[in-house]
Amino acid sequence: MWVSNWVEGGIRSFIGSATGGGGGWIWSSVDGKAGWWHEGLVIYGVTAMAGLALAATLVISTRRGSLRSPWSRRIGKHPLTRHQWNNFFTFDGKLRDGGIKFLKKVRTAGVEPSIRPEVWPFLLGVYDLRSSRAERNVIQAQKRKIYEKLRRRCWQLVNHGDENSNGQESSFSGTLDHIVPKESSTPDHVIVEDDENSIADDTESSFSESSIDEEPDSIRISSASTRLGEVDPELTKIASSTGEIPKPPQRDENFTTWQRIMRLDAIRANDEWRNYNPSQAEVSRDNAVKFATCVGLKDYEHLEPCRIYHAARLVAILEAYALHDPEIGYCQGMSDLLSPILAVIEDDHEAFWCFVGFMQKARHNFRLDEVGIRRQLSIVSKIIKSKDSDLYRHLEKLQAEDCFFVYRMVVVVFRRELTFEQTLCLWEVMWADQSAIRARIGKSVWGRIRFRAPPTDDLLLYAIAAAVLQRRKMIIEKYSSMEDILRECNSMAGQLDIWKLLDDAHYLVVNLHDKIE
C-alpha cells in the first residue's frame, strides 16, 4: 500500500501529521506496539508540552479496517490457566492483592474451561475475593444447608398441594424418604436441624461423596434465605419437633404456576451443554428417571437420559430459587441462564448459589413492571446515539430508537445469539467486571490495563450496542422497518465473533462510559 510506504518512509518519530485538506496521519506506540493510524481515527486525548511534539495518548476507531486489536489477539490464546490460578493464592488460601490481578486476567483473557468450576464462585460472589480457605469452608457448609432447607420447603409445598387436591399424602413422600431418610445419622444424608443455632454450629459438614443412588444432588432438601449469604430468620425459628414449614401467605398458587412453567421449559431445554461436559451426558436412564420422578417431571419419555437428568436439575434449582426470591419467582428465560451454570458446576448447591449470584443483577430482567428492561434498552439507545448519530437518526425514522429489537438479547444475556462456549466466555468477562465493582476496586487500579477500560456493570449492554453498530451499514441502507432490524438481530445466532464483539464493547466503554454512566 502506498500509504503505508509513505508513512513508514517519511515519519520516524512518534507523531507525524499532514493536516492539509482535513486529513492526517499519526504514528504512535500503545503498550509497546508501534504503528500508523488512518485519518478516520479519532484522537481521544492529546497533550501539549513545551519543547516536545504533540503526543496522542489514546487512539480509537469506529472502523479499524484490517487492524486487529492486541486485546482480541491475546484473548483466544492465553486464558487464565490452572498454574496461574494456583499462583494467585497465598499459603492460607487468600487471593493475592485482593484479587485485582485475578480479575484483570479474567476480564482480558477469559478462563480455561477446566478451572471454571473453581473460578466462577469467586466471580459470582459466592465467595468473597478476600476470603481465606478456612472461611470459604465455613461458607460452603452454611450455603449447602440453606439450599437443603430450600429443597425441603419445595417438598412441603408440593405435598401440601397434593393433599389438598387428593385428600391423601403425595407419593413424593415415599420417594423422598427412600433417598434421604429423615433420621439418617450418616454423613451421606445431611439433615438440617431447624433450631436457632443450626446454621452457625454445624459448620464442619463436608460435601457428600455419595453416589447418585444414595443421594442425588438434584433432590437434596431445604429451606430459604432472603439474600445471598443471609439466612431467613423466620426459618431458623422452626421447631424441628413439628417438622412444619410455614406456608408463605398467598404464594401456593404462584408456586404451582411457576412449577408448571419451569417443568415445561426444562423439558424443552436444548442439549448444547453435552459436548462441554461429557461426564454429565453419561448418566444412566434409571438414575435420570429417578431424578425426574423426585422433582415431579412428566412427559420426558422421548428424551435421552442426559437431557432428562439435566431437566431434573433445572427444575430442582429453579424451584429453590423461586422460594429464595419470591418477588421474581420464575419467568420464562431463567432456565436459559441456569443451563450453562449446570454444565460447569456439578454440585447442585454450588450451582444454585452461583445462579443466585448471577440473578442479583439479571433478576431485573424478569420484573413484571419491566423497569429493569426499559432501563437497559435506554442505555443501549444512548450508546448508539452517542457513537453513531447517523444510525440513530435512521432508527428514529423507523420509530425504533427505543431499541426494542434487542429485547431478547437483554433478557437472556445474549444466550440465544451465541454458541454455548461463546456464552461462557462473554459471561465470565462480564462477571469479572461486576465482581470488581462489588469489591469496590477503584478505576485507578485499572490504569495499566490494555485500553484503560474501567469495569462496568453494563458490559453486556455495550456488547449489544457493538453488535448493532457492526451492522450499521446494512441497517441504514437496506432496512425500512423495525421488523427488518428485529429479523437481523435474530439472525445473529451463531454468526458473532465473541472476541471481536468484546473488543468493540471495550472500545465503547473507553469512549462513552463517562457520558453513559
C-alpha positions as CSV (number, residue, x, y, z in Angstrom):
1,M,0.0,0.0,0.0
2,W,1.4,3.4,-1.0
3,V,0.0,4.9,2.2
4,S,2.0,2.5,4.4
5,N,5.2,3.1,2.4
6,W,4.7,6.9,2.6
7,V,4.1,6.8,6.4
8,E,6.9,4.4,7.2
9,G,9.4,6.2,4.9
10,G,8.5,9.8,5.9
11,I,7.8,9.6,9.6
12,R,10.3,8.3,12.1
13,S,9.0,9.9,15.3
14,F,6.0,9.1,17.5
15,I,3.9,11.8,15.7
16,G,3.6,12.9,12.2
17,S,0.8,14.9,10.7
18,A,-0.4,16.1,7.3
19,T,-3.3,18.3,8.0
20,G,-3.9,19.8,4.6
21,G,-7.4,19.1,3.3
22,G,-8.6,17.9,6.7
23,G,-6.6,14.6,6.6
24,G,-3.9,13.4,9.0
25,W,-1.7,10.6,10.0
26,I,-0.5,9.7,13.4
27,W,2.4,7.4,14.4
28,S,2.0,6.1,17.9
29,S,3.1,3.4,20.3
30,V,0.5,1.8,22.6
31,D,1.7,-0.9,25.0
32,G,4.8,-1.4,23.0
33,K,3.0,-1.8,19.7
34,A,4.0,0.8,17.2
35,G,2.0,1.6,14.1
36,W,0.3,4.1,11.8
37,W,-3.3,5.2,12.0
38,H,-5.5,6.5,9.2
39,E,-7.2,9.9,9.3
40,G,-10.6,8.3,10.0
41,L,-9.4,7.6,13.5
42,V,-10.4,9.9,16.4
43,I,-7.8,11.2,18.8
44,Y,-9.2,10.6,22.3
45,G,-6.6,12.7,24.2
46,V,-3.8,15.0,23.2
47,T,-1.2,16.5,25.5
48,A,0.9,19.5,24.5
49,M,4.1,20.1,26.4
50,A,6.7,22.9,25.9
51,G,9.7,21.7,23.9
52,L,8.0,18.4,22.9
53,A,5.9,17.3,20.0
54,L,2.2,16.6,20.5
55,A,1.6,13.1,21.8
56,A,-1.6,11.1,21.3
57,T,-2.4,9.2,24.4
58,L,-5.1,7.0,23.0
59,V,-6.5,6.5,19.5
60,I,-9.8,4.8,18.9
61,S,-11.5,3.9,15.7
62,T,-15.0,3.0,14.7
63,R,-13.6,1.5,11.6
64,R,-10.4,-0.3,12.2
65,G,-10.2,-2.0,8.8
66,S,-7.7,-4.8,8.8
67,L,-6.0,-3.8,12.1
68,R,-6.5,-6.3,14.8
69,S,-6.6,-5.3,18.4
70,P,-3.8,-6.7,20.6
71,W,-6.6,-7.3,23.2
72,S,-8.5,-9.6,20.9
73,R,-5.4,-11.4,19.7
74,R,-4.5,-12.1,23.3
75,I,-7.9,-13.3,24.4
76,G,-8.1,-16.6,22.5
77,K,-4.5,-17.7,23.2
78,H,-4.0,-17.1,26.9
79,P,-7.0,-17.6,29.2
80,L,-6.4,-18.0,32.9
81,T,-4.6,-21.3,33.4
82,R,-4.5,-23.8,36.3
83,H,-0.9,-22.8,37.1
84,Q,-1.8,-19.1,37.1
85,W,-4.9,-19.7,39.2
86,N,-3.0,-21.6,41.8
87,N,-0.3,-19.0,42.0
88,F,-2.8,-16.2,42.7
89,F,-3.4,-17.7,46.2
90,T,-1.3,-17.3,49.4
91,F,-0.4,-20.2,51.7
92,D,-3.7,-19.7,53.6
93,G,-5.8,-19.7,50.5
94,K,-6.4,-15.9,50.1
95,L,-6.2,-14.3,46.7
96,R,-3.2,-12.0,46.5
97,D,-3.8,-8.2,46.3
98,G,-7.5,-8.7,47.0
99,G,-8.0,-10.4,43.6
100,I,-7.0,-7.5,41.4
101,K,-4.6,-9.4,39.2
102,F,-7.0,-12.3,39.0
103,L,-9.9,-10.0,37.8
104,K,-7.6,-8.3,35.3
105,K,-6.7,-11.6,33.8
106,V,-10.2,-12.9,33.5
107,R,-11.6,-9.7,32.0
108,T,-9.0,-9.5,29.4
109,A,-8.3,-13.2,28.7
110,G,-11.2,-15.4,30.0
111,V,-10.9,-18.7,31.9
112,E,-9.6,-22.1,30.9
113,P,-12.6,-24.5,30.9
114,S,-11.0,-27.0,33.3
115,I,-10.9,-24.4,36.2
116,R,-14.3,-22.7,35.7
117,P,-15.9,-24.7,38.5
118,E,-13.4,-23.2,40.9
119,V,-13.3,-19.7,39.4
120,W,-16.9,-19.0,38.9
121,P,-18.0,-18.9,42.6
122,F,-15.5,-16.1,43.1
123,L,-16.8,-14.2,40.0
124,L,-20.4,-14.6,41.1
125,G,-19.9,-13.5,44.7
126,V,-20.4,-16.9,46.3
127,Y,-17.0,-16.4,48.0
128,D,-15.5,-13.0,48.9
129,L,-12.4,-12.1,47.0
130,R,-10.6,-11.6,50.3
131,S,-11.7,-14.8,52.0
132,S,-9.3,-17.4,53.3
133,R,-9.6,-21.2,52.6
134,A,-10.9,-21.8,56.1
135,E,-13.6,-19.0,55.7
136,R,-14.7,-20.5,52.4
137,N,-15.1,-23.9,54.0
138,V,-17.4,-22.4,56.6
139,I,-19.4,-20.5,54.0
140,Q,-19.6,-23.6,51.8
141,A,-21.2,-25.7,54.6
142,Q,-23.6,-22.9,55.5
143,K,-24.8,-22.4,52.0
144,R,-25.3,-26.1,51.4
145,K,-27.6,-26.2,54.5
146,I,-29.6,-23.3,53.2
147,Y,-30.0,-24.9,49.9
148,E,-31.1,-28.2,51.5
149,K,-33.7,-26.2,53.5
150,L,-35.0,-24.6,50.3
151,R,-35.4,-28.1,48.8
152,R,-37.2,-29.4,51.9
153,R,-39.6,-26.4,51.6
154,C,-40.3,-27.2,48.0
155,W,-41.2,-30.8,49.0
156,Q,-43.5,-29.5,51.7
157,L,-45.3,-27.2,49.2
158,V,-45.7,-30.0,46.7
159,N,-47.1,-32.4,49.3
160,H,-49.4,-29.8,50.7
161,G,-50.9,-29.1,47.3
162,D,-51.3,-32.8,46.6
163,E,-53.0,-33.4,50.0
164,N,-55.5,-30.6,49.3
165,S,-56.3,-31.9,45.9
166,N,-56.4,-35.7,46.6
167,G,-57.1,-35.9,50.3
168,Q,-54.1,-38.1,50.8
169,E,-50.3,-37.9,51.1
170,S,-48.4,-37.4,47.9
171,S,-46.3,-40.3,46.5
172,F,-43.4,-37.9,46.7
173,S,-43.1,-38.5,50.4
174,G,-42.1,-42.1,50.0
175,T,-39.6,-41.2,47.3
176,L,-38.0,-38.6,49.5
177,D,-37.8,-40.9,52.5
178,H,-36.2,-43.6,50.4
179,I,-33.5,-41.3,49.0
180,V,-32.9,-39.0,52.0
181,P,-34.0,-40.7,55.2
182,K,-35.5,-38.2,57.7
183,E,-33.5,-39.5,60.7
184,S,-30.3,-40.7,58.9
185,S,-27.2,-40.3,61.1
186,T,-24.8,-40.9,58.3
187,P,-22.8,-38.1,56.7
188,D,-24.1,-39.1,53.3
189,H,-27.6,-37.9,54.3
190,V,-27.3,-34.5,55.8
191,I,-30.5,-33.5,57.6
192,V,-30.6,-29.9,58.8
193,E,-31.9,-29.2,62.3
194,D,-34.2,-26.2,62.3
195,D,-33.2,-24.8,65.7
196,E,-31.9,-21.3,66.0
197,N,-28.2,-22.3,66.1
198,S,-28.2,-24.9,63.4
199,I,-26.5,-22.9,60.7
200,A,-23.8,-21.5,63.0
201,D,-23.0,-24.6,64.9
202,D,-22.8,-27.3,62.2
203,T,-20.0,-25.9,60.0
204,E,-17.9,-29.0,59.8
205,S,-20.1,-30.9,57.4
206,S,-18.5,-31.5,54.1
207,F,-19.8,-32.2,50.7
208,S,-21.2,-35.7,50.2
209,E,-19.2,-38.1,48.0
210,S,-22.1,-40.5,47.9
211,S,-23.3,-42.0,44.6
212,I,-26.3,-40.8,42.7
213,D,-28.2,-43.8,44.0
214,E,-27.6,-42.8,47.6
215,E,-28.3,-39.1,47.5
216,P,-28.8,-37.3,44.2
217,D,-27.8,-33.7,44.4
218,S,-31.0,-32.7,42.5
219,I,-33.3,-33.7,45.3
220,R,-31.4,-32.6,48.4
221,I,-33.8,-31.0,50.7
222,S,-34.0,-27.5,52.0
223,S,-35.4,-24.0,53.1
224,A,-34.8,-20.3,52.4
225,S,-32.7,-17.2,52.7
226,T,-33.6,-13.7,52.0
227,R,-30.4,-12.5,50.3
228,L,-27.2,-14.1,49.1
229,G,-25.4,-15.4,52.2
230,E,-28.1,-14.4,54.7
231,V,-30.4,-17.0,56.4
232,D,-34.1,-16.2,56.6
233,P,-34.6,-15.5,60.4
234,E,-38.1,-17.0,60.3
235,L,-36.8,-20.3,59.1
236,T,-34.2,-20.6,61.9
237,K,-37.1,-20.5,64.4
238,I,-38.9,-23.5,63.1
239,A,-39.2,-26.2,65.7
240,S,-37.6,-29.4,64.5
241,S,-40.1,-31.4,66.6
242,T,-43.1,-30.4,64.5
243,G,-41.4,-30.6,61.1
244,E,-43.8,-27.9,59.9
245,I,-42.8,-25.4,57.3
246,P,-44.6,-22.0,57.4
247,K,-46.5,-21.5,54.2
248,P,-45.9,-18.1,52.6
249,P,-49.3,-16.3,52.5
250,Q,-51.0,-16.3,49.1
251,R,-48.0,-17.9,47.4
252,D,-49.1,-21.5,46.9
253,E,-50.9,-20.7,43.7
254,N,-47.9,-18.7,42.5
255,F,-45.5,-21.6,43.2
256,T,-47.8,-24.1,41.5
257,T,-47.9,-21.8,38.4
258,W,-44.1,-21.4,38.5
259,Q,-43.6,-25.2,38.7
260,R,-45.8,-25.8,35.7
261,I,-43.9,-23.3,33.6
262,M,-40.4,-24.3,34.7
263,R,-41.1,-28.0,34.1
264,L,-42.2,-27.3,30.5
265,D,-39.2,-25.1,29.9
266,A,-36.9,-27.8,31.4
267,I,-38.2,-30.4,29.1
268,R,-37.7,-28.1,26.1
269,A,-34.1,-27.2,27.0
270,N,-31.6,-28.0,24.3
271,D,-28.5,-30.2,24.8
272,E,-25.7,-27.8,23.7
273,W,-24.1,-28.4,27.0
274,R,-23.5,-32.1,26.5
275,N,-20.3,-31.6,24.4
276,Y,-18.9,-29.3,27.0
277,N,-19.4,-31.8,29.9
278,P,-19.4,-35.4,28.5
279,S,-19.4,-36.8,32.0
280,Q,-22.9,-35.5,32.7
281,A,-24.0,-36.9,29.4
282,E,-23.2,-40.4,30.5
283,V,-25.9,-40.7,33.2
284,S,-27.9,-43.9,33.1
285,R,-31.6,-43.9,32.2
286,D,-32.5,-45.4,35.6
287,N,-30.8,-42.6,37.5
288,A,-32.1,-39.9,35.2
289,V,-35.7,-41.2,35.7
290,K,-35.2,-41.3,39.4
291,F,-34.2,-37.6,39.4
292,A,-37.2,-36.8,37.2
293,T,-39.6,-38.6,39.5
294,C,-38.3,-36.8,42.5
295,V,-39.0,-33.3,41.1
296,G,-42.3,-34.3,39.5
297,L,-41.1,-34.1,35.9
298,K,-43.5,-35.5,33.4
299,D,-43.7,-36.2,29.6
300,Y,-40.0,-36.8,29.3
301,E,-40.1,-40.3,27.8
302,H,-38.9,-39.0,24.4
303,L,-35.7,-37.5,25.8
304,E,-32.3,-39.1,26.1
305,P,-31.2,-39.9,29.7
306,C,-28.7,-36.9,29.8
307,R,-31.5,-34.5,28.9
308,I,-33.9,-36.0,31.5
309,Y,-31.1,-35.6,34.1
310,H,-30.4,-32.0,33.0
311,A,-34.1,-31.1,33.1
312,A,-34.5,-32.5,36.6
313,R,-31.5,-30.4,37.8
314,L,-33.1,-27.4,36.2
315,V,-36.4,-27.9,38.0
316,A,-34.8,-28.6,41.4
317,I,-32.7,-25.4,41.4
318,L,-35.3,-23.2,39.8
319,E,-37.9,-24.3,42.4
320,A,-35.4,-23.4,45.1
321,Y,-34.7,-20.1,43.6
322,A,-38.5,-19.3,43.3
323,L,-38.7,-19.7,47.1
324,H,-35.4,-17.8,47.7
325,D,-36.6,-14.8,45.6
326,P,-40.5,-14.9,45.6
327,E,-40.7,-11.4,44.3
328,I,-39.3,-12.7,41.0
329,G,-40.3,-16.4,41.3
330,Y,-39.9,-18.0,37.9
331,C,-40.2,-16.5,34.4
332,Q,-39.5,-18.0,31.1
333,G,-35.9,-17.4,30.1
334,M,-34.4,-18.1,33.5
335,S,-33.8,-21.7,32.5
336,D,-31.6,-20.3,29.7
337,L,-29.4,-18.6,32.3
338,L,-29.2,-21.6,34.6
339,S,-28.4,-24.3,32.0
340,P,-24.8,-23.2,31.3
341,I,-24.1,-23.0,35.0
342,L,-25.3,-26.6,35.5
343,A,-23.0,-27.7,32.7
344,V,-20.0,-26.2,34.5
345,I,-20.9,-26.7,38.2
346,E,-21.8,-30.3,39.0
347,D,-22.8,-29.9,42.7
348,D,-26.4,-28.6,42.8
349,H,-26.0,-26.5,45.9
350,E,-22.9,-24.7,44.4
351,A,-24.8,-24.3,41.1
352,F,-27.7,-22.8,43.0
353,W,-25.6,-20.2,44.7
354,C,-23.8,-19.3,41.5
355,F,-27.2,-18.8,39.9
356,V,-28.3,-16.6,42.8
357,G,-25.1,-14.5,42.3
358,F,-25.9,-14.2,38.5
359,M,-29.5,-13.3,39.2
360,Q,-28.6,-10.5,41.6
361,K,-28.3,-8.3,38.5
362,A,-30.2,-10.4,36.0
363,R,-33.3,-10.6,38.2
364,H,-34.3,-7.1,37.0
365,N,-34.8,-8.6,33.5
366,F,-37.8,-10.6,34.9
367,R,-39.7,-7.9,36.8
368,L,-43.3,-7.7,35.8
369,D,-43.2,-3.9,35.5
370,E,-40.2,-4.3,33.1
371,V,-38.5,-1.3,34.8
372,G,-35.1,-3.1,34.6
373,I,-35.5,-4.0,30.9
374,R,-36.6,-0.4,29.9
375,R,-33.5,1.0,31.7
376,Q,-31.2,-1.3,29.8
377,L,-32.8,-0.7,26.5
378,S,-32.5,3.0,27.2
379,I,-28.7,2.6,27.8
380,V,-28.3,0.7,24.5
381,S,-30.1,3.5,22.8
382,K,-27.8,6.1,24.4
383,I,-24.7,4.3,23.4
384,I,-25.8,4.1,19.8
385,K,-26.9,7.7,19.8
386,S,-23.5,8.9,21.3
387,K,-21.4,6.8,18.9
388,D,-23.3,6.9,15.6
389,S,-25.7,9.8,15.1
390,D,-26.5,8.7,11.5
391,L,-27.6,5.2,12.6
392,Y,-29.6,6.7,15.5
393,R,-31.4,9.1,13.1
394,H,-32.3,6.2,10.9
395,L,-33.7,4.3,13.9
396,E,-35.7,7.4,14.8
397,K,-37.2,7.4,11.3
398,L,-38.2,3.8,11.8
399,Q,-39.6,4.6,15.3
400,A,-37.0,2.1,16.6
401,E,-34.9,4.4,18.7
402,D,-36.1,2.6,21.8
403,C,-34.0,-0.4,20.7
404,F,-36.8,-2.8,21.4
405,F,-35.3,-5.1,18.7
406,V,-32.6,-6.1,21.2
407,Y,-35.1,-7.1,23.9
408,R,-34.3,-10.8,23.7
409,M,-30.5,-10.2,23.9
410,V,-31.0,-8.2,27.1
411,V,-33.4,-10.6,28.8
412,V,-31.4,-13.8,28.3
413,V,-28.0,-12.1,28.3
414,F,-27.1,-12.9,24.7
415,R,-27.7,-16.6,25.4
416,R,-29.6,-17.3,22.1
417,E,-27.3,-15.3,19.9
418,L,-24.1,-17.0,21.0
419,T,-22.8,-20.6,20.9
420,F,-22.5,-22.4,24.2
421,E,-18.8,-21.7,24.6
422,Q,-19.2,-18.1,23.4
423,T,-21.8,-17.6,26.1
424,L,-19.4,-18.8,28.8
425,C,-16.7,-16.5,27.6
426,L,-18.9,-13.4,27.5
427,W,-20.5,-14.1,30.8
428,E,-17.2,-14.7,32.8
429,V,-15.7,-11.5,31.4
430,M,-18.9,-9.6,32.3
431,W,-18.9,-11.2,35.8
432,A,-15.3,-10.1,36.3
433,D,-16.4,-6.5,35.7
434,Q,-19.2,-6.8,38.1
435,S,-17.0,-8.6,40.7
436,A,-14.5,-5.7,40.5
437,I,-17.4,-3.2,41.2
438,R,-18.7,-5.3,44.1
439,A,-15.2,-5.3,45.6
440,R,-15.1,-1.5,45.2
441,I,-11.9,-1.7,43.3
442,G,-11.3,1.8,42.1
443,K,-10.9,2.9,38.5
444,S,-7.3,4.0,39.1
445,V,-6.4,0.4,39.7
446,W,-7.1,-0.4,36.1
447,G,-4.8,2.3,34.8
448,R,-2.3,-0.1,33.3
449,I,-4.9,-2.4,31.7
450,R,-5.0,-2.5,27.9
451,F,-7.1,0.3,26.5
452,R,-7.7,1.5,30.1
453,A,-11.3,0.3,30.0
454,P,-12.7,0.6,33.6
455,P,-15.0,-2.2,34.9
456,T,-18.7,-1.5,34.2
457,D,-21.9,-3.1,35.4
458,D,-23.2,-2.8,31.9
459,L,-20.7,-4.5,29.7
460,L,-23.5,-6.6,28.3
461,L,-25.2,-3.5,27.0
462,Y,-22.0,-2.2,25.4
463,A,-21.6,-5.6,23.7
464,I,-25.2,-5.5,22.4
465,A,-24.7,-2.0,21.1
466,A,-21.5,-3.1,19.4
467,A,-23.3,-6.0,17.7
468,V,-25.8,-3.4,16.3
469,L,-23.1,-1.0,15.3
470,Q,-21.3,-3.7,13.4
471,R,-24.3,-3.9,11.2
472,R,-24.9,-0.2,10.8
473,K,-24.3,-0.1,7.0
474,M,-26.8,-2.8,6.4
475,I,-29.4,-1.3,8.7
476,I,-29.1,2.2,7.2
477,E,-29.1,1.1,3.6
478,K,-31.4,-1.9,3.5
479,Y,-33.8,-1.9,6.4
480,S,-37.0,0.2,6.3
481,S,-38.9,-1.1,9.4
482,M,-38.2,-2.2,13.0
483,E,-39.3,-5.7,11.9
484,D,-36.4,-5.8,9.4
485,I,-34.0,-5.0,12.2
486,L,-35.5,-7.5,14.5
487,R,-35.1,-10.2,12.0
488,E,-31.5,-9.2,11.5
489,C,-30.9,-9.4,15.3
490,N,-32.5,-12.8,15.5
491,S,-30.3,-14.0,12.6
492,M,-27.1,-13.1,14.5
493,A,-27.3,-16.5,16.2
494,G,-24.0,-18.4,15.6
495,Q,-22.7,-15.5,13.4
496,L,-20.9,-13.4,16.0
497,D,-17.2,-13.3,16.8
498,I,-17.3,-13.1,20.6
499,W,-13.8,-11.7,21.0
500,K,-14.3,-9.1,18.3
501,L,-17.5,-8.2,20.0
502,L,-15.9,-7.8,23.4
503,D,-13.1,-5.8,21.7
504,D,-15.6,-3.4,20.2
505,A,-17.6,-3.3,23.5
506,H,-14.4,-2.3,25.4
507,Y,-13.7,0.5,22.9
508,L,-17.2,1.8,23.5
509,V,-16.6,1.7,27.3
510,V,-13.4,3.7,26.9
511,N,-15.1,6.3,24.8
512,L,-18.5,6.6,26.4
513,H,-18.7,5.3,30.0
514,D,-18.3,8.8,31.4
515,K,-21.3,10.0,29.3
516,I,-23.5,7.0,29.7
517,E,-22.9,6.0,33.3
